[in-house]
Amino acid sequence: MNYLKPVWNEKIIAKGEVMKRGNTIGLIKCDVFDEGGSLVAHALSTCMILRGDKSTGR
């Protein structure tokens, strides 16, 4: 997570999006905005999709 500015006593809105989804790997982003619509934080993540026996216990 990259924090761009502080937020003290406001509501925030988070908007997540799957940017690219493959069979095994996905790229996910999330932007967080303050009440005025200003970007206050941003996250980017690469996620692995596990299926079958490989996903047991996860």
PyMOL Python script that loads the backbone (N, CA, C, O; Angstrom):
from pymol import cmd

cmd.read_pdbstr("""\
ATOM      1  N   MET A   1       0.857  -1.167   0.000  1.00  0.00           N
ATOM      2  CA  MET A   1       0.000   0.000   0.000  1.00  0.00           C
ATOM      3  C   MET A   1       0.898   1.223   0.000  1.00  0.00           C
ATOM      4  O   MET A   1       1.844   1.299   0.784  1.00  0.00           O
ATOM      5  N   ASN A   2       0.616   2.161  -0.854  1.00  0.00           N
ATOM      6  CA  ASN A   2       1.321   3.443  -0.892  1.00  0.00           C
ATOM      7  C   ASN A   2       0.366   4.521  -0.400  1.00  0.00           C
ATOM      8  O   ASN A   2      -0.689   4.746  -0.993  1.00  0.00           O
ATOM      9  N   TYR A   3       0.742   5.183   0.683  1.00  0.00           N
ATOM     10  CA  TYR A   3      -0.073   6.238   1.275  1.00  0.00           C
ATOM     11  C   TYR A   3       0.397   7.582   0.733  1.00  0.00           C
ATOM     12  O   TYR A   3       1.587   7.893   0.788  1.00  0.00           O
ATOM     13  N   LEU A   4      -0.524   8.371   0.215  1.00  0.00           N
ATOM     14  CA  LEU A   4      -0.184   9.621  -0.446  1.00  0.00           C
ATOM     15  C   LEU A   4      -0.450  10.847   0.404  1.00  0.00           C
ATOM     16  O   LEU A   4       0.226  11.865   0.255  1.00  0.00           O
ATOM     17  N   LYS A   5      -1.430  10.764   1.298  1.00  0.00           N
ATOM     18  CA  LYS A   5      -1.704  11.872   2.210  1.00  0.00           C
ATOM     19  C   LYS A   5      -2.539  11.370   3.372  1.00  0.00           C
ATOM     20  O   LYS A   5      -3.252  10.376   3.231  1.00  0.00           O
ATOM     21  N   PRO A   6      -2.468  12.036   4.519  1.00  0.00           N
ATOM     22  CA  PRO A   6      -3.227  11.566   5.685  1.00  0.00           C
ATOM     23  C   PRO A   6      -4.716  11.898   5.581  1.00  0.00           C
ATOM     24  O   PRO A   6      -5.114  12.865   4.931  1.00  0.00           O
ATOM     25  N   VAL A   7      -5.513  11.078   6.232  1.00  0.00           N
ATOM     26  CA  VAL A   7      -6.951  11.305   6.352  1.00  0.00           C
ATOM     27  C   VAL A   7      -7.280  11.185   7.832  1.00  0.00           C
ATOM     28  O   VAL A   7      -6.970  10.171   8.458  1.00  0.00           O
ATOM     29  N   TRP A   8      -7.911  12.222   8.401  1.00  0.00           N
ATOM     30  CA  TRP A   8      -8.157  12.226   9.832  1.00  0.00           C
ATOM     31  C   TRP A   8      -9.592  11.899  10.176  1.00  0.00           C
ATOM     32  O   TRP A   8      -9.851  10.818  10.705  1.00  0.00           O
ATOM     33  N   ASN A   9     -10.524  12.769   9.904  1.00  0.00           N
ATOM     34  CA  ASN A   9     -11.912  12.573  10.314  1.00  0.00           C
ATOM     35  C   ASN A   9     -12.833  12.621   9.109  1.00  0.00           C
ATOM     36  O   ASN A   9     -13.773  13.415   9.065  1.00  0.00           O
ATOM     37  N   GLU A  10     -12.564  11.782   8.150  1.00  0.00           N
ATOM     38  CA  GLU A  10     -13.383  11.710   6.936  1.00  0.00           C
ATOM     39  C   GLU A  10     -13.697  10.259   6.632  1.00  0.00           C
ATOM     40  O   GLU A  10     -13.000   9.349   7.081  1.00  0.00           O
ATOM     41  N   LYS A  11     -14.739  10.059   5.877  1.00  0.00           N
ATOM     42  CA  LYS A  11     -15.008   8.741   5.326  1.00  0.00           C
ATOM     43  C   LYS A  11     -14.117   8.566   4.109  1.00  0.00           C
ATOM     44  O   LYS A  11     -13.802   9.530   3.411  1.00  0.00           O
ATOM     45  N   ILE A  12     -13.717   7.333   3.864  1.00  0.00           N
ATOM     46  CA  ILE A  12     -12.919   7.034   2.675  1.00  0.00           C
ATOM     47  C   ILE A  12     -13.668   6.027   1.816  1.00  0.00           C
ATOM     48  O   ILE A  12     -14.527   5.291   2.304  1.00  0.00           O
ATOM     49  N   ILE A  13     -13.339   6.005   0.558  1.00  0.00           N
ATOM     50  CA  ILE A  13     -13.956   5.087  -0.394  1.00  0.00           C
ATOM     51  C   ILE A  13     -12.835   4.315  -1.078  1.00  0.00           C
ATOM     52  O   ILE A  13     -11.902   4.913  -1.614  1.00  0.00           O
ATOM     53  N   ALA A  14     -12.924   2.989  -1.059  1.00  0.00           N
ATOM     54  CA  ALA A  14     -11.940   2.140  -1.725  1.00  0.00           C
ATOM     55  C   ALA A  14     -12.576   1.516  -2.962  1.00  0.00           C
ATOM     56  O   ALA A  14     -13.694   1.006  -2.904  1.00  0.00           O
ATOM     57  N   LYS A  15     -11.860   1.561  -4.075  1.00  0.00           N
ATOM     58  CA  LYS A  15     -12.341   0.972  -5.324  1.00  0.00           C
ATOM     59  C   LYS A  15     -11.296  -0.013  -5.821  1.00  0.00           C
ATOM     60  O   LYS A  15     -10.179   0.370  -6.169  1.00  0.00           O
ATOM     61  N   GLY A  16     -11.673  -1.298  -5.850  1.00  0.00           N
ATOM     62  CA  GLY A  16     -10.770  -2.351  -6.302  1.00  0.00           C
ATOM     63  C   GLY A  16     -11.098  -2.779  -7.719  1.00  0.00           C
ATOM     64  O   GLY A  16     -12.237  -2.660  -8.169  1.00  0.00           O
ATOM     65  N   GLU A  17     -10.084  -3.281  -8.421  1.00  0.00           N
ATOM     66  CA  GLU A  17     -10.269  -3.699  -9.808  1.00  0.00           C
ATOM     67  C   GLU A  17      -9.283  -4.814 -10.145  1.00  0.00           C
ATOM     68  O   GLU A  17      -8.108  -4.746  -9.783  1.00  0.00           O
ATOM     69  N   VAL A  18      -9.769  -5.836 -10.838  1.00  0.00           N
ATOM     70  CA  VAL A  18      -8.894  -6.856 -11.402  1.00  0.00           C
ATOM     71  C   VAL A  18      -8.432  -6.313 -12.748  1.00  0.00           C
ATOM     72  O   VAL A  18      -9.228  -6.184 -13.678  1.00  0.00           O
ATOM     73  N   MET A  19      -7.154  -5.999 -12.849  1.00  0.00           N
ATOM     74  CA  MET A  19      -6.627  -5.406 -14.074  1.00  0.00           C
ATOM     75  C   MET A  19      -6.354  -6.468 -15.146  1.00  0.00           C
ATOM     76  O   MET A  19      -6.573  -6.235 -16.335  1.00  0.00           O
ATOM     77  N   LYS A  20      -5.872  -7.636 -14.706  1.00  0.00           N
ATOM     78  CA  LYS A  20      -5.579  -8.722 -15.633  1.00  0.00           C
ATOM     79  C   LYS A  20      -5.745 -10.031 -14.898  1.00  0.00           C
ATOM     80  O   LYS A  20      -5.179 -10.208 -13.819  1.00  0.00           O
ATOM     81  N   ARG A  21      -6.508 -10.950 -15.457  1.00  0.00           N
ATOM     82  CA  ARG A  21      -6.685 -12.263 -14.841  1.00  0.00           C
ATOM     83  C   ARG A  21      -6.291 -13.328 -15.840  1.00  0.00           C
ATOM     84  O   ARG A  21      -6.878 -13.446 -16.916  1.00  0.00           O
ATOM     85  N   GLY A  22      -5.294 -14.098 -15.468  1.00  0.00           N
ATOM     86  CA  GLY A  22      -4.880 -15.235 -16.279  1.00  0.00           C
ATOM     87  C   GLY A  22      -5.360 -16.521 -15.637  1.00  0.00           C
ATOM     88  O   GLY A  22      -6.176 -16.492 -14.715  1.00  0.00           O
ATOM     89  N   ASN A  23      -4.858 -17.650 -16.119  1.00  0.00           N
ATOM     90  CA  ASN A  23      -5.246 -18.942 -15.544  1.00  0.00           C
ATOM     91  C   ASN A  23      -4.631 -19.165 -14.171  1.00  0.00           C
ATOM     92  O   ASN A  23      -5.206 -19.869 -13.340  1.00  0.00           O
ATOM     93  N   THR A  24      -3.461 -18.569 -13.925  1.00  0.00           N
ATOM     94  CA  THR A  24      -2.763 -18.783 -12.662  1.00  0.00           C
ATOM     95  C   THR A  24      -2.462 -17.494 -11.922  1.00  0.00           C
ATOM     96  O   THR A  24      -2.484 -17.481 -10.691  1.00  0.00           O
ATOM     97  N   ILE A  25      -2.184 -16.419 -12.625  1.00  0.00           N
ATOM     98  CA  ILE A  25      -1.757 -15.162 -12.017  1.00  0.00           C
ATOM     99  C   ILE A  25      -2.768 -14.058 -12.326  1.00  0.00           C
ATOM    100  O   ILE A  25      -3.298 -13.980 -13.434  1.00  0.00           O
ATOM    101  N   GLY A  26      -3.027 -13.205 -11.332  1.00  0.00           N
ATOM    102  CA  GLY A  26      -3.907 -12.053 -11.518  1.00  0.00           C
ATOM    103  C   GLY A  26      -3.236 -10.792 -11.008  1.00  0.00           C
ATOM    104  O   GLY A  26      -2.460 -10.838 -10.053  1.00  0.00           O
ATOM    105  N   LEU A  27      -3.533  -9.671 -11.638  1.00  0.00           N
ATOM    106  CA  LEU A  27      -3.022  -8.373 -11.218  1.00  0.00           C
ATOM    107  C   LEU A  27      -4.203  -7.555 -10.702  1.00  0.00           C
ATOM    108  O   LEU A  27      -5.171  -7.319 -11.424  1.00  0.00           O
ATOM    109  N   ILE A  28      -4.109  -7.126  -9.439  1.00  0.00           N
ATOM    110  CA  ILE A  28      -5.199  -6.441  -8.749  1.00  0.00           C
ATOM    111  C   ILE A  28      -4.732  -5.058  -8.316  1.00  0.00           C
ATOM    112  O   ILE A  28      -3.593  -4.892  -7.880  1.00  0.00           O
ATOM    113  N   LYS A  29      -5.621  -4.051  -8.438  1.00  0.00           N
ATOM    114  CA  LYS A  29      -5.277  -2.731  -7.907  1.00  0.00           C
ATOM    115  C   LYS A  29      -6.421  -2.211  -7.057  1.00  0.00           C
ATOM    116  O   LYS A  29      -7.575  -2.605  -7.230  1.00  0.00           O
ATOM    117  N   CYS A  30      -6.083  -1.317  -6.132  1.00  0.00           N
ATOM    118  CA  CYS A  30      -7.074  -0.693  -5.276  1.00  0.00           C
ATOM    119  C   CYS A  30      -6.680   0.758  -5.051  1.00  0.00           C
ATOM    120  O   CYS A  30      -5.544   1.041  -4.669  1.00  0.00           O
ATOM    121  N   ASP A  31      -7.603   1.675  -5.283  1.00  0.00           N
ATOM    122  CA  ASP A  31      -7.395   3.093  -5.016  1.00  0.00           C
ATOM    123  C   ASP A  31      -8.310   3.508  -3.868  1.00  0.00           C
ATOM    124  O   ASP A  31      -9.461   3.078  -3.798  1.00  0.00           O
ATOM    125  N   VAL A  32      -7.795   4.346  -2.969  1.00  0.00           N
ATOM    126  CA  VAL A  32      -8.565   4.837  -1.834  1.00  0.00           C
ATOM    127  C   VAL A  32      -8.688   6.355  -1.964  1.00  0.00           C
ATOM    128  O   VAL A  32      -7.692   7.055  -2.149  1.00  0.00           O
ATOM    129  N   PHE A  33      -9.924   6.857  -1.865  1.00  0.00           N
ATOM    130  CA  PHE A  33     -10.209   8.274  -2.051  1.00  0.00           C
ATOM    131  C   PHE A  33     -10.813   8.856  -0.779  1.00  0.00           C
ATOM    132  O   PHE A  33     -11.472   8.146  -0.020  1.00  0.00           O
ATOM    133  N   ASP A  34     -10.587  10.164  -0.543  1.00  0.00           N
ATOM    134  CA  ASP A  34     -11.252  10.848   0.566  1.00  0.00           C
ATOM    135  C   ASP A  34     -12.609  11.354   0.101  1.00  0.00           C
ATOM    136  O   ASP A  34     -13.002  11.114  -1.041  1.00  0.00           O
ATOM    137  N   GLU A  35     -13.328  12.051   0.972  1.00  0.00           N
ATOM    138  CA  GLU A  35     -14.678  12.530   0.645  1.00  0.00           C
ATOM    139  C   GLU A  35     -14.689  13.497  -0.533  1.00  0.00           C
ATOM    140  O   GLU A  35     -15.685  13.584  -1.252  1.00  0.00           O
ATOM    141  N   GLY A  36     -13.598  14.223  -0.737  1.00  0.00           N
ATOM    142  CA  GLY A  36     -13.512  15.172  -1.845  1.00  0.00           C
ATOM    143  C   GLY A  36     -13.104  14.533  -3.160  1.00  0.00           C
ATOM    144  O   GLY A  36     -13.014  15.223  -4.175  1.00  0.00           O
ATOM    145  N   GLY A  37     -12.855  13.224  -3.165  1.00  0.00           N
ATOM    146  CA  GLY A  37     -12.484  12.525  -4.389  1.00  0.00           C
ATOM    147  C   GLY A  37     -10.989  12.525  -4.664  1.00  0.00           C
ATOM    148  O   GLY A  37     -10.553  12.121  -5.742  1.00  0.00           O
ATOM    149  N   SER A  38     -10.200  12.976  -3.691  1.00  0.00           N
ATOM    150  CA  SER A  38      -8.752  13.020  -3.849  1.00  0.00           C
ATOM    151  C   SER A  38      -8.149  11.652  -3.511  1.00  0.00           C
ATOM    152  O   SER A  38      -8.545  11.023  -2.529  1.00  0.00           O
ATOM    153  N   LEU A  39      -7.205  11.201  -4.312  1.00  0.00           N
ATOM    154  CA  LEU A  39      -6.541   9.922  -4.089  1.00  0.00           C
ATOM    155  C   LEU A  39      -5.653  10.018  -2.857  1.00  0.00           C
ATOM    156  O   LEU A  39      -4.773  10.876  -2.791  1.00  0.00           O
ATOM    157  N   VAL A  40      -5.879   9.136  -1.873  1.00  0.00           N
ATOM    158  CA  VAL A  40      -5.086   9.169  -0.644  1.00  0.00           C
ATOM    159  C   VAL A  40      -4.204   7.934  -0.474  1.00  0.00           C
ATOM    160  O   VAL A  40      -3.249   7.967   0.301  1.00  0.00           O
ATOM    161  N   ALA A  41      -4.507   6.845  -1.183  1.00  0.00           N
ATOM    162  CA  ALA A  41      -3.687   5.642  -1.109  1.00  0.00           C
ATOM    163  C   ALA A  41      -3.910   4.791  -2.354  1.00  0.00           C
ATOM    164  O   ALA A  41      -4.947   4.871  -3.012  1.00  0.00           O
ATOM    165  N   HIS A  42      -2.898   3.970  -2.656  1.00  0.00           N
ATOM    166  CA  HIS A  42      -2.953   3.137  -3.846  1.00  0.00           C
ATOM    167  C   HIS A  42      -2.246   1.817  -3.544  1.00  0.00           C
ATOM    168  O   HIS A  42      -1.190   1.813  -2.910  1.00  0.00           O
ATOM    169  N   ALA A  43      -2.814   0.704  -3.989  1.00  0.00           N
ATOM    170  CA  ALA A  43      -2.189  -0.606  -3.799  1.00  0.00           C
ATOM    171  C   ALA A  43      -2.212  -1.373  -5.107  1.00  0.00           C
ATOM    172  O   ALA A  43      -3.136  -1.239  -5.909  1.00  0.00           O
ATOM    173  N   LEU A  44      -1.185  -2.176  -5.309  1.00  0.00           N
ATOM    174  CA  LEU A  44      -1.073  -3.032  -6.494  1.00  0.00           C
ATOM    175  C   LEU A  44      -0.560  -4.383  -6.020  1.00  0.00           C
ATOM    176  O   LEU A  44       0.403  -4.444  -5.255  1.00  0.00           O
ATOM    177  N   SER A  45      -1.192  -5.467  -6.464  1.00  0.00           N
ATOM    178  CA  SER A  45      -0.815  -6.789  -5.983  1.00  0.00           C
ATOM    179  C   SER A  45      -0.892  -7.813  -7.109  1.00  0.00           C
ATOM    180  O   SER A  45      -1.783  -7.766  -7.957  1.00  0.00           O
ATOM    181  N   THR A  46       0.057  -8.731  -7.097  1.00  0.00           N
ATOM    182  CA  THR A  46       0.016  -9.892  -7.975  1.00  0.00           C
ATOM    183  C   THR A  46      -0.440 -11.065  -7.127  1.00  0.00           C
ATOM    184  O   THR A  46       0.143 -11.347  -6.080  1.00  0.00           O
ATOM    185  N   CYS A  47      -1.487 -11.752  -7.581  1.00  0.00           N
ATOM    186  CA  CYS A  47      -2.057 -12.859  -6.812  1.00  0.00           C
ATOM    187  C   CYS A  47      -2.000 -14.139  -7.625  1.00  0.00           C
ATOM    188  O   CYS A  47      -2.159 -14.121  -8.846  1.00  0.00           O
ATOM    189  N   MET A  48      -1.769 -15.270  -6.924  1.00  0.00           N
ATOM    190  CA  MET A  48      -1.746 -16.566  -7.582  1.00  0.00           C
ATOM    191  C   MET A  48      -3.055 -17.295  -7.293  1.00  0.00           C
ATOM    192  O   MET A  48      -3.518 -17.329  -6.153  1.00  0.00           O
ATOM    193  N   ILE A  49      -3.638 -17.870  -8.319  1.00  0.00           N
ATOM    194  CA  ILE A  49      -4.878 -18.625  -8.190  1.00  0.00           C
ATOM    195  C   ILE A  49      -4.506 -20.098  -8.049  1.00  0.00           C
ATOM    196  O   ILE A  49      -3.875 -20.669  -8.938  1.00  0.00           O
ATOM    197  N   LEU A  50      -4.899 -20.715  -6.928  1.00  0.00           N
ATOM    198  CA  LEU A  50      -4.600 -22.122  -6.682  1.00  0.00           C
ATOM    199  C   LEU A  50      -5.866 -22.945  -6.868  1.00  0.00           C
ATOM    200  O   LEU A  50      -6.950 -22.556  -6.433  1.00  0.00           O
ATOM    201  N   ARG A  51      -5.706 -24.092  -7.525  1.00  0.00           N
ATOM    202  CA  ARG A  51      -6.849 -24.973  -7.783  1.00  0.00           C
ATOM    203  C   ARG A  51      -6.495 -26.410  -7.413  1.00  0.00           C
ATOM    204  O   ARG A  51      -5.322 -26.774  -7.335  1.00  0.00           O
ATOM    205  N   GLY A  52      -7.520 -27.213  -7.189  1.00  0.00           N
ATOM    206  CA  GLY A  52      -7.321 -28.635  -6.964  1.00  0.00           C
ATOM    207  C   GLY A  52      -6.525 -28.931  -5.715  1.00  0.00           C
ATOM    208  O   GLY A  52      -6.687 -28.260  -4.696  1.00  0.00           O
ATOM    209  N   ASP A  53      -5.654 -29.946  -5.788  1.00  0.00           N
ATOM    210  CA  ASP A  53      -4.865 -30.390  -4.636  1.00  0.00           C
ATOM    211  C   ASP A  53      -3.949 -29.302  -4.109  1.00  0.00           C
ATOM    212  O   ASP A  53      -3.637 -29.285  -2.918  1.00  0.00           O
ATOM    213  N   LYS A  54      -3.506 -28.381  -4.978  1.00  0.00           N
ATOM    214  CA  LYS A  54      -2.577 -27.321  -4.573  1.00  0.00           C
ATOM    215  C   LYS A  54      -3.246 -26.307  -3.634  1.00  0.00           C
ATOM    216  O   LYS A  54      -2.554 -25.589  -2.913  1.00  0.00           O
ATOM    217  N   SER A  55      -4.559 -26.244  -3.637  1.00  0.00           N
ATOM    218  CA  SER A  55      -5.246 -25.239  -2.822  1.00  0.00           C
ATOM    219  C   SER A  55      -5.656 -25.772  -1.446  1.00  0.00           C
ATOM    220  O   SER A  55      -6.199 -25.022  -0.635  1.00  0.00           O
ATOM    221  N   THR A  56      -5.409 -27.032  -1.178  1.00  0.00           N
ATOM    222  CA  THR A  56      -5.813 -27.636   0.090  1.00  0.00           C
ATOM    223  C   THR A  56      -5.089 -26.964   1.262  1.00  0.00           C
ATOM    224  O   THR A  56      -3.866 -26.823   1.251  1.00  0.00           O
ATOM    225  N   GLY A  57      -5.863 -26.553   2.267  1.00  0.00           N
ATOM    226  CA  GLY A  57      -5.295 -25.973   3.465  1.00  0.00           C
ATOM    227  C   GLY A  57      -4.879 -24.527   3.321  1.00  0.00           C
ATOM    228  O   GLY A  57      -4.148 -24.019   4.171  1.00  0.00           O
ATOM    229  N   ARG A  58      -5.315 -23.847   2.282  1.00  0.00           N
ATOM    230  CA  ARG A  58      -4.910 -22.445   2.081  1.00  0.00           C
ATOM    231  C   ARG A  58      -6.088 -21.532   2.239  1.00  0.00           C
ATOM    232  O   ARG A  58      -5.948 -20.316   2.106  1.00  0.00           O
TER     233      ARG A  58
END
""", "prot")
cmd.dss("prot")
cmd.show_as("cartoon", "prot")
cmd.util.cbc("prot")
cmd.orient("prot")
